Amino acid sequence: MAAPKKGRRSPGAQGRPGRALVGILVAMVALVGGMFLSGNTTPRLGIDLAGGTSFTLEAKNEPGKPNAITSANMDTAVNIMERRVNGLGVSEAEVQTQGSKHIIVNIPKGTDADQAREQVGTTAKLGFRPVLSIGDPKPTKDPGGVPKPNETPDKGDDGKKPPQGDKGDKDGDKGDGDSDKSDATKPTSTPTTQGRAVPSALRKAPTPTPTPTGDAPQKPTKEQADQAKQAEELQKQFAALDCTNPKARSAASSKAASRPTDQPIVACDRKGQAKFILGPVELEGDRVEDASAVFSAQGGSGWIVQLDFDGKGGKQFGQITGELAKQQSPQNQFGIVLDGEVASNAEVTFAIKGGKAEISGGFKQGEAEDLANILSYGSLPLTFDIVDETTVSSALGEEQLRAGLIAGAIGLALVILYMVIYYRGLALVAIASLAVSATLTYSLMVLLGEAIQFALNLPAVCGAIVAIGITADSFIVYFERVRDEIREGRTLRPAVQRGWPRARRTILVSDFVSFLAAAVLFIVTVGKVQGFAFTLGLTTLLDVVVVFFFTKPLMTILATRKFFATGHPWSGLDPKRLGAKPPLRSRRRPAAPADTKEA
């Protein structure tokens, strides 16, 4: 077998360590640059560090519904409460389940605790409201919406209903009113105001009063004046509302949800694509017994939502749809409203009897499932009691953060001191690796706070402190493998290469065990403990990245430098201090003595 040519690297040689170093440095610059470009250079702090209020709510079954506390209901309640709290202008609130029947709501400082308590402690309500007007989501000068009580709706030139579309005509031709289907119209990205609102939805029929003799006009009654004032107020709200602004949309939803069910409201749809004037609730959401999303190939309907009402709800729905079918668009629609937001608005072309209905409208699968979930669980058969309320001052949070940072600084200083005393020059490699790991960890925490709302709480700080020891342990494993090779009589360059495979296996196994423990802890726990598990898992992954793409390449480069290659006493790789054996090339077996013959 031919010997390798001089200067050619054999398998297992050093590779190109410079590329790995450049790669990880580029990644560091990208993460740090992204952090500065995001406009935020500090991690998002949890309530235990930043201060605020924490509520613990316990779910209670309603009478007659003993098995209502389910994971589906609890998850829906979390989503509803999160929307409510965000409606207060709070963007950093944390709402999550704890166990099977508790919900934890953490609200940062600067939020009205009384208002937050009222929002999270109220049961969600779902209702079917008639649509009076639909408009563009942006503010408008002329809403065209609610007429005064003495006005009549504009029915067009001929006073006839406009065409309802192919599906509407097809269903309408049945004429018997026994169909169980209704068409759903989804607001477009730029809807326009349609028609006039139904005056009777805003007021009761006026009581007849005697008309005085003569031609003098009759003055409006107090009731009519109040109704006119209410209509005018709705017009102003409708015109000023900007549904494209998330804060304005949340504020409008909160205001609409707080109004009595027998009053009209102004509301936005969930995506901010349209705004509505809606009449009083005609059918409560708890009359829906079941709702499911199914795919229908008949007539190219695609994904639809099927509804089942209870006995009373079915009768009410038949009466409501019968009245709506007589109206002009958009007053022939009903809005499905959850917590002051319009989840869907469906057009009715005929009375729907029998307690069953379908809502179609070109839904995607996710949209149909979401609407079915709202209809099934929107009016939760649950009530919540606030069983615990804790307020953490910002001063206490700052004190806890300061204590955590001091503990981390002491731990880091002890690790560096140990490295310097025991490994001397190799401590520079360890310190540089720790600095790279700290930079990556910090920048990722800042970016994750913006991307997934990750909040750094006190347990998460503890996880970062524990990670210092895990990272240092990886360096020690590699350094000791290299020193073992030097004790066997090898020089530094081959020692660095031969020690790496064994050190790599040990590091991977150790980090895998740590990551597995962090993953299990994250899955089976809730609340603040998850912060510890998340930070521990993140830093464990970063440890593998740093060791493979920074520590190992840096050791390979330093092995070519005279200070380390010659085993300087302060390098940490002095063969004499390590008790190294004689070099391998001088430890050859002595040749057998040659036989001598006498002449």
Salt bridges, closest charged atoms under 4 A:
GLU58 OE2 - LYS60 NZ 3.93
GLU58 OE2 - LYS101 NZ 3.37
ASP114 OD1 - ARG117 NH1 2.79
ASP171 OD2 - LYS167 NZ 3.97
ASP226 OD2 - LYS222 NZ 3.24
GLU232 OE2 - LYS236 NZ 3.93
ASP308 OD1 - LYS356 NZ 3.00
ASP310 OD2 - ARG287 NH1 3.15
GLU323 OE2 - LYS326 NZ 3.87
ASP339 OD2 - ARG84 NE 2.65
GLU341 OE1 - ARG83 NE 3.81
GLU358 OE1 - LYS181 NZ 3.97
GLU367 OE1 - LYS186 NZ 2.95
GLU367 OE2 - LYS271 NZ 2.96
ASP370 OD2 - ARG270 NH1 2.80
GLU389 OE2 - ARG117 NH2 2.82
GLU480 OE2 - ARG483 NE 3.66
ASP484 OD1 - ARG487 NH1 2.76
GLU485 OE1 - ARG490 NH1 2.84
GLU485 OE1 - ARG498 NE 3.52
GLU485 OE2 - ARG502 NH2 2.76
GLU488 OE1 - LYS581 NZ 3.90
